[in-house]
Amino acid sequence: MQKNRRIYSLNIISYLAMNNIEFKLLMDNDNKVYAVVENEISDLLEEYKSNDFLQKFLHSYQEIRRFIKENKNIK
């Protein structure tokens, strides 16, 4: 990964924070949050992608969020 690249994934940004990687949070013109990382993080991103437990957790979380979104206005 290139240095100073924008990262929009909140999951990845959280993973970077959990691993004590310094980054700067900013907002783009569409009010989307992104992080700019100055360090080389390719190895850490590979670790993130290959962590089966973490990926299962994120998938479950995504399913719950989808359920909430689809059902929040149904009474």
C-alpha positions as CSV (number, residue, x, y, z in Angstrom):
1,M,0.0,0.0,0.0
2,Q,1.2,3.5,-0.8
3,K,2.0,5.9,2.0
4,N,-0.5,8.7,2.6
5,R,-3.2,6.7,0.9
6,R,-6.8,7.4,2.0
7,I,-8.6,4.6,3.8
8,Y,-12.3,4.8,4.0
9,S,-13.1,1.5,5.7
10,L,-14.1,2.2,9.3
11,N,-13.3,-1.5,10.0
12,I,-9.7,-1.1,8.7
13,I,-9.3,2.2,10.5
14,S,-10.4,0.6,13.7
15,Y,-8.0,-2.3,13.2
16,L,-5.2,0.2,12.6
17,A,-6.1,2.0,15.9
18,M,-6.2,-1.3,17.7
19,N,-2.6,-1.9,16.5
20,N,-1.4,1.5,17.6
21,I,-0.9,2.8,14.1
22,E,-1.0,6.6,13.9
23,F,-3.3,8.1,11.3
24,K,-5.1,11.4,10.7
25,L,-8.9,11.3,10.4
26,L,-10.4,13.7,7.9
27,M,-13.6,14.2,6.0
28,D,-13.9,14.5,2.2
29,N,-16.3,16.8,0.3
30,D,-19.1,14.2,0.6
31,N,-18.7,14.2,4.4
32,K,-17.2,10.7,4.4
33,V,-14.6,9.9,7.0
34,Y,-11.2,8.6,5.9
35,A,-7.8,8.1,7.5
36,V,-4.5,9.1,6.1
37,V,-1.6,6.8,7.2
38,E,2.0,7.8,6.8
39,N,3.5,4.4,7.8
40,E,3.8,1.3,5.6
41,I,0.9,-0.9,6.6
42,S,0.8,-3.6,3.9
43,D,1.7,-6.4,6.3
44,L,-0.9,-5.3,8.8
45,L,-3.6,-5.2,6.1
46,E,-2.6,-8.7,5.0
47,E,-2.9,-9.8,8.7
48,Y,-6.4,-8.1,8.8
49,K,-7.6,-9.9,5.7
50,S,-6.3,-13.3,6.8
51,N,-7.7,-13.2,10.3
52,D,-10.6,-15.7,10.0
53,F,-12.1,-14.9,13.4
54,L,-12.1,-11.2,12.7
55,Q,-13.7,-11.7,9.3
56,K,-16.4,-13.9,10.7
57,F,-17.1,-11.3,13.4
58,L,-17.3,-8.5,10.8
59,H,-19.7,-10.6,8.6
60,S,-22.0,-11.2,11.6
61,Y,-21.9,-7.6,12.5
62,Q,-22.8,-6.6,8.9
63,E,-25.7,-9.1,8.9
64,I,-27.1,-7.5,12.1
65,R,-26.7,-4.0,10.7
66,R,-28.5,-5.1,7.5
67,F,-31.4,-6.5,9.6
68,I,-31.7,-3.3,11.6
69,K,-31.7,-1.2,8.5
70,E,-34.4,-3.3,6.8
71,N,-36.6,-3.5,9.8
72,K,-36.2,-0.3,11.7
73,N,-39.4,1.4,10.4
74,I,-41.5,-1.8,10.6
75,K,-43.9,-1.9,13.6
